[in-house]
């Protein structure tokens, strides 16, 4: 059963409209819908979010979602676009014209976005093969449940049984008053009511007991009951405060209670601080986490931060932690893969005697009962799992030998044609996101800007090809991270927004081989004065990596199309050149023959004259 809560504060986000009041309003979204419902439309201004035009067109189609010929999708985790939107499930209309996606919080779903699925998304959804037929749609308002629609193809009682079930789950008491009916019927009704109440109470107790066994208050992947038995704190994910969660420490065999010896864990038998290589050899994930966390402090220095971003441009699809791992072990690494992947996918072999680099890889672990060690099951009888991490070996391309690697699409030569293709690709990606790019001489004294009000990017005319592209990447990051919808979800200040956009632009520009020597992040030094500076920077790095990876992936996809066209053009041009050369040779040969004939005729004429 999919239960969706429609609250007043969801409406503004769903429509993409945000009002600007003359005076401060405590509950902006709720006040807005109340004013609209009351016919009050006097606002100082209105802000329109990303995709507003599409949402306005789709709003009249919203009732189609609640028809029984629509379909429910329970798990959208494998659909990339849905992952970017952070939604868990959705309902799509039968004609595939409209889709309402939901986020889930504390077992309750709420509307997150209304969209028109494009052909690609519809194909991905169809490929999931998980469409669930809707048997009935019910609405609850003022503690009263009503039937909205029933799928008559499957339900023959008009949805009465489902309605009664919902009322029992809701805990609505059936009227106990002695209605004007015979005494024996009233007695039967009272007995039935008491039976329903007993069953409901037993069900609630069983559910509460199960929830108690599964409850994980601190979200560290270990149920509270298990933590109490172990002696760890069920209300803190990191009992010993060493920066590594209890679940991660247990997964790797570390002691989650060893707060008094945590500093000694990184010491070797000789009492010296363990090297990074020694920590890896010992598979000491706790020690590695401590070292890497300390290493983030070095990023307050502009040059060190730039070096980290440069590594991110090569490994944009790796987590920030793994980028640190690679950078620590081999600062010159450019392309890493496992021993098997080098052999099977690239026809290359690892050189004899090469030492593997280590990175973290996710593994799925079953939650187990602390007493029986049996796997814990969820309400559907499926095993409950969580994700942990282990160290795995990889090798850089410099450690291998064999078939030459295929040239990546993003490896540009720096020609005018290359810059043109990269610009067209970035423009296509931005416009597909609903953000047009234009050029103007008036850019408010900047090289360019993104306007959240008009949802557009404007670039200063006359910039060089490289500066134009770098500015576009910067403003595209703003349009993704700092539009009105994102501002409503997560407030941020100007310096944070600029750090994110400039860092993303650096990573994307480096990825495509553009000159990044003029970039500077000197202002990061001021963050060291802030007690929250380190955690803030760690958070920013995660945002930068996610956005840079998204931009690069989308631009690469578009660029591949343009590069393919250029290759086709080049092949055709070469053919034309060959034909022209052949034609030239034939013309030259023909002229030489004509010249020879003329010379022969002249000679014959001269001989005749002599004979006379």
URPETA-V365518 format. One record per residue. N is the residue number from 1. RES is the residue in three letters. D_LAST is the distance of its C-alpha to the last C-alpha in whole Angstrom. Layout:
n,res,d_last
N,RES,D_LAST
N,RES,D_LAST
//
This chain:
n,res,d_last
1,UNK,119
2,UNK,117
3,UNK,119
4,UNK,117
5,UNK,119
6,UNK,118
7,UNK,119
8,UNK,119
9,UNK,117
10,UNK,114
11,UNK,113
12,UNK,111
13,UNK,109
14,UNK,108
15,UNK,107
16,UNK,105
17,UNK,107
18,UNK,109
19,UNK,111
20,UNK,112
21,UNK,116
22,UNK,117
23,UNK,120
24,UNK,120
25,UNK,121
26,UNK,122
27,UNK,121
28,UNK,117
29,UNK,116
30,UNK,120
31,UNK,120
32,UNK,117
33,UNK,117
34,UNK,121
35,UNK,119
36,UNK,117
37,UNK,119
38,UNK,122
39,UNK,119
40,UNK,119
41,UNK,115
42,UNK,116
43,UNK,114
44,UNK,112
45,UNK,109
46,UNK,108
47,UNK,105
48,UNK,103
49,UNK,102
50,UNK,99
51,UNK,98
52,UNK,101
53,UNK,99
54,UNK,98
55,UNK,102
56,UNK,103
57,UNK,101
58,UNK,103
59,UNK,106
60,UNK,107
61,UNK,106
62,UNK,108
63,UNK,111
64,UNK,109
65,UNK,109
66,UNK,113
67,UNK,112
68,UNK,113
69,UNK,110
70,UNK,108
71,UNK,108
72,UNK,109
73,UNK,107
74,UNK,110
75,UNK,107
76,UNK,104
77,UNK,104
78,UNK,101
79,UNK,99
80,UNK,97
81,UNK,97
82,UNK,101
83,UNK,102
84,UNK,100
85,UNK,102
86,UNK,105
87,UNK,107
88,UNK,109
89,UNK,109
90,UNK,108
91,UNK,108
92,UNK,105
93,UNK,105
94,UNK,104
95,UNK,101
96,UNK,100
97,UNK,99
98,UNK,102
99,UNK,104
100,UNK,107
101,UNK,107
102,UNK,110
103,UNK,111
104,UNK,114
105,UNK,117
106,UNK,120
107,UNK,120
108,UNK,119
109,UNK,116
110,UNK,115
111,UNK,112
112,UNK,109
113,UNK,106
114,UNK,105
115,UNK,101
116,UNK,98
117,UNK,97
118,UNK,93
119,UNK,91
120,UNK,91
121,UNK,95
122,UNK,96
123,UNK,94
124,UNK,96
125,UNK,99
126,UNK,99
127,UNK,98
128,UNK,101
129,UNK,103
130,UNK,106
131,UNK,106
132,UNK,110
133,UNK,111
134,UNK,114
135,UNK,117
136,UNK,119
137,UNK,118
138,UNK,122
139,UNK,122
140,UNK,125
141,UNK,127
142,UNK,130
143,UNK,131
144,UNK,130
145,UNK,128
146,UNK,126
147,UNK,124
148,UNK,120
149,UNK,119
150,UNK,119
151,UNK,117
152,UNK,118
153,UNK,116
154,UNK,118
155,UNK,121
156,UNK,124
157,UNK,127
158,UNK,125
159,UNK,125
160,UNK,128
161,UNK,129
162,UNK,126
163,UNK,128
164,UNK,131
165,UNK,129
166,UNK,128
167,UNK,131
168,UNK,133
169,UNK,130
170,UNK,131
171,UNK,134
172,UNK,135
173,UNK,139
174,UNK,140
175,UNK,143
176,UNK,146
177,UNK,148
178,UNK,150
179,UNK,149
180,UNK,151
181,UNK,150
182,UNK,153
183,UNK,154
184,UNK,153
185,UNK,149
186,UNK,150
187,UNK,151
188,UNK,148
189,UNK,146
190,UNK,147
191,UNK,147
192,UNK,143
193,UNK,143
194,UNK,145
195,UNK,143
196,UNK,139
197,UNK,141
198,UNK,142
199,UNK,138
200,UNK,136
201,UNK,138
202,UNK,138
203,UNK,134
204,UNK,134
205,UNK,136
206,UNK,134
207,UNK,131
208,UNK,132
209,UNK,133
210,UNK,129
211,UNK,128
212,UNK,130
213,UNK,129
214,UNK,125
215,UNK,126
216,UNK,124
217,UNK,125
218,UNK,123
219,UNK,120
220,UNK,119
221,UNK,119
222,UNK,122
223,UNK,125
224,UNK,128
225,UNK,130
226,UNK,128
227,UNK,128
228,UNK,132
229,UNK,132
230,UNK,130
231,UNK,131
232,UNK,128
233,UNK,128
234,UNK,128
235,UNK,127
236,UNK,124
237,UNK,121
238,UNK,121
239,UNK,125
240,UNK,125
241,UNK,122
242,UNK,119
243,UNK,117
244,UNK,116
245,UNK,118
246,UNK,120
247,UNK,118
248,UNK,115
249,UNK,118
250,UNK,120
251,UNK,116
252,UNK,115
253,UNK,119
254,UNK,120
255,UNK,123
256,UNK,123
257,UNK,127
258,UNK,126
259,UNK,126
260,UNK,128
261,UNK,125
262,UNK,122
263,UNK,121
264,UNK,121
265,UNK,119
266,UNK,116
267,UNK,118
268,UNK,117
269,UNK,120
270,UNK,119
271,UNK,120
272,UNK,117
273,UNK,115
274,UNK,113
275,UNK,109
276,UNK,107
277,UNK,106
278,UNK,109
279,UNK,110
280,UNK,107
281,UNK,108
282,UNK,112
283,UNK,110
284,UNK,113
285,UNK,111
286,UNK,114
287,UNK,113
288,UNK,110
289,UNK,111
290,UNK,113
291,UNK,110
292,UNK,107
293,UNK,110
294,UNK,110
295,UNK,107
296,UNK,106
297,UNK,108
298,UNK,105
299,UNK,103
300,UNK,105
301,UNK,102
302,UNK,99
303,UNK,97
304,UNK,99
305,UNK,98
306,UNK,95
307,UNK,94
308,UNK,96
309,UNK,94
310,UNK,91
311,UNK,93
312,UNK,93
313,UNK,90
314,UNK,89
315,UNK,92
316,UNK,93
317,UNK,94
318,UNK,97
319,UNK,100
320,UNK,101
321,UNK,103
322,UNK,101
323,UNK,98
324,UNK,101
325,UNK,101
326,UNK,97
327,UNK,97
328,UNK,100
329,UNK,99
330,UNK,95
331,UNK,94
332,UNK,90
333,UNK,90
334,UNK,88
335,UNK,88
336,UNK,91
337,UNK,92
338,UNK,94
339,UNK,94
340,UNK,93
341,UNK,91
342,UNK,89
343,UNK,88
344,UNK,88
345,UNK,87
346,UNK,84
347,UNK,84
348,UNK,85
349,UNK,88
350,UNK,90
351,UNK,90
352,UNK,92
353,UNK,95
354,UNK,94
355,UNK,97
356,UNK,98
357,UNK,98
358,UNK,101
359,UNK,101
360,UNK,104
361,UNK,103
362,UNK,106
363,UNK,108
364,UNK,110
365,UNK,114
366,UNK,117
367,UNK,120
368,UNK,123
369,UNK,127
370,UNK,128
371,UNK,131
372,UNK,129
373,UNK,126
374,UNK,125
375,UNK,122
376,UNK,123
377,UNK,122
378,UNK,121
379,UNK,123
380,UNK,120
381,UNK,121
382,UNK,118
383,UNK,118
384,UNK,118
385,UNK,115
386,UNK,114
387,UNK,111
388,UNK,111
389,UNK,109
390,UNK,108
391,UNK,106
392,UNK,102
393,UNK,100
394,UNK,96
395,UNK,93
396,UNK,90
397,UNK,87
398,UNK,87
399,UNK,89
400,UNK,87
401,UNK,84
402,UNK,81
403,UNK,79
404,UNK,78
405,UNK,80
406,UNK,78
407,UNK,77
408,UNK,79
409,UNK,78
410,UNK,80
411,UNK,78
412,UNK,75
413,UNK,73
414,UNK,73
415,UNK,70
416,UNK,70
417,UNK,70
418,UNK,73
419,UNK,75
420,UNK,74
421,UNK,75
422,UNK,78
423,UNK,79
424,UNK,78
425,UNK,81
426,UNK,84
427,UNK,83
428,UNK,83
429,UNK,87
430,UNK,88
431,UNK,88
432,UNK,89
433,UNK,92
434,UNK,92
435,UNK,91
436,UNK,88
437,UNK,86
438,UNK,85
439,UNK,84
440,UNK,85
441,UNK,85
442,UNK,89
443,UNK,90
444,UNK,94
445,UNK,92
446,UNK,92
447,UNK,88
448,UNK,90
449,UNK,93
450,UNK,94
451,UNK,96
452,UNK,99
453,UNK,100
454,UNK,97
455,UNK,96
456,UNK,92
457,UNK,90
458,UNK,89
459,UNK,86
460,UNK,85
461,UNK,82
462,UNK,79
463,UNK,81
464,UNK,78
465,UNK,77
466,UNK,80
467,UNK,83
468,UNK,82
469,UNK,83
470,UNK,86
471,UNK,87
472,UNK,87
473,UNK,88
474,UNK,91
475,UNK,92
476,UNK,91
477,UNK,94
478,UNK,96
479,UNK,96
480,UNK,97
481,UNK,100
482,UNK,101
483,UNK,101
484,UNK,104
485,UNK,105
486,UNK,105
487,UNK,107
488,UNK,109
489,UNK,110
490,UNK,109
491,UNK,110
492,UNK,108
493,UNK,108
494,UNK,104
495,UNK,104
496,UNK,104
497,UNK,102
498,UNK,99
499,UNK,100
500,UNK,99
501,UNK,96
502,UNK,95
503,UNK,95
504,UNK,94
505,UNK,91
506,UNK,90
507,UNK,91
508,UNK,88
509,UNK,86
510,UNK,86
511,UNK,85
512,UNK,82
513,UNK,81
514,UNK,82
515,UNK,83
516,UNK,86
517,UNK,87
518,UNK,89
519,UNK,91
520,UNK,95
521,UNK,98
522,UNK,100
523,UNK,103
524,UNK,104
525,UNK,106
526,UNK,108
527,UNK,109
528,UNK,111
529,UNK,114
530,UNK,114
531,UNK,117
532,UNK,115
533,UNK,112
534,UNK,111
535,UNK,112
536,UNK,110
537,UNK,107
538,UNK,107
539,UNK,107
540,UNK,104
541,UNK,102
542,UNK,103
543,UNK,102
544,UNK,98
545,UNK,97
546,UNK,98
547,UNK,96
548,UNK,93
549,UNK,93
550,UNK,93
551,UNK,90
552,UNK,88
553,UNK,88
554,UNK,88
555,UNK,85
556,UNK,83
557,UNK,83
558,UNK,82
559,UNK,79
560,UNK,78
561,UNK,77
562,UNK,75
563,UNK,73
564,UNK,73
565,UNK,71
566,UNK,69
567,UNK,68
568,UNK,67
569,UNK,65
570,UNK,63
571,UNK,62
572,UNK,61
573,UNK,59
574,UNK,58
575,UNK,56
576,UNK,54
577,UNK,53
578,UNK,52
579,UNK,50
580,UNK,48
581,UNK,47
582,UNK,46
583,UNK,44
584,UNK,43
585,UNK,41
586,UNK,40
587,UNK,38
588,UNK,37
589,UNK,35
590,UNK,34
591,UNK,32
592,UNK,31
593,UNK,29
594,UNK,27
595,UNK,26
596,UNK,25
597,UNK,23
598,UNK,22
599,UNK,20
600,UNK,19
601,UNK,17
602,UNK,16
603,UNK,15
604,UNK,13
605,UNK,11
606,UNK,10
607,UNK,9
608,UNK,6
609,UNK,5
610,UNK,5
611,UNK,4
612,UNK,0
//
